[in-house]
Amino acid sequence: MLESNLISEIEDTYILDFGTFYFCTHYIVSEVNEGVTFSWKNAEKIMELGYAHYGKDVKISYISNRINSYAVVPQDWLKLFRGHETVQAVAVITYNKSALTNIMMEKLFFLSQTLRQFESLETAAAWITKNRPAIRSKTYDR
């Protein structure tokens, strides 16, 4: 994220033990650490930070910038989408064939219009910005 032309979009950065998360105007970008198993517990922490940053009445767009190899617990994503209506869109950037294979499996757990795969962070951000409303539900001053 820091090496992209989207750096001016960053409002806050959270460095956690399982990854780095960039809170931007229209989306959150994650860069999960190498070897992590990203679970419901991790997702809850990001949701808490999202509520604190954007407010409780938001629809969050999430960009997973998969610069590292890590595992996702698909059943936990089902909890997120079935139990909460917080996440409106997920964009996943893949950089190799194994990551592309993983995203094909993960799509089985998502509505097809909710999860999209991209080859660059800029393309994913443009899709979110163009196709989803801003995540803030009301005027927000920082």
TAWOCOR-V162250 format. One record per pair of residues at least 24 apart in sequence whose C-alpha atoms are under 7 Angstrom apart, sorted by the first residue. I is the first residue (numbers start at 1). J is the second residue. If there is no record, write none. Layout:
I/J ; I/J
This chain:
26/61 ; 26/129 ; 26/134 ; 26/135 ; 27/60 ; 27/61 ; 27/62 ; 27/63 ; 28/61 ; 28/62 ; 28/63 ; 29/62 ; 29/63 ; 29/64 ; 29/65 ; 30/63 ; 30/64 ; 30/65 ; 31/64 ; 31/65 ; 31/66 ; 31/67 ; 32/68 ; 33/68 ; 34/68 ; 34/69 ; 34/70 ; 35/69 ; 35/70 ; 36/70 ; 36/71 ; 37/70 ; 37/71 ; 37/72 ; 38/71 ; 38/72 ; 38/73 ; 39/72 ; 39/73 ; 39/76 ; 40/76 ; 54/136 ; 57/137 ; 58/86 ; 58/135 ; 58/136 ; 58/137 ; 59/86 ; 59/87 ; 59/88 ; 59/135 ; 60/86 ; 60/87 ; 60/88 ; 60/135 ; 61/87 ; 61/88 ; 61/89 ; 61/90 ; 61/128 ; 62/89 ; 62/90 ; 62/91 ; 63/90 ; 63/91 ; 63/92 ; 64/91 ; 64/92 ; 64/93 ; 65/92 ; 65/93 ; 65/121 ; 66/93 ; 66/94 ; 74/106 ; 74/109 ; 78/109 ; 88/114 ; 89/114 ; 89/115 ; 90/114 ; 90/115 ; 90/116 ; 91/115 ; 91/116 ; 91/117 ; 91/118 ; 91/124 ; 92/116 ; 92/117 ; 92/118 ; 93/117 ; 93/118 ; 93/119 ; 93/120 ; 93/121 ; 94/118 ; 94/119 ; 95/119
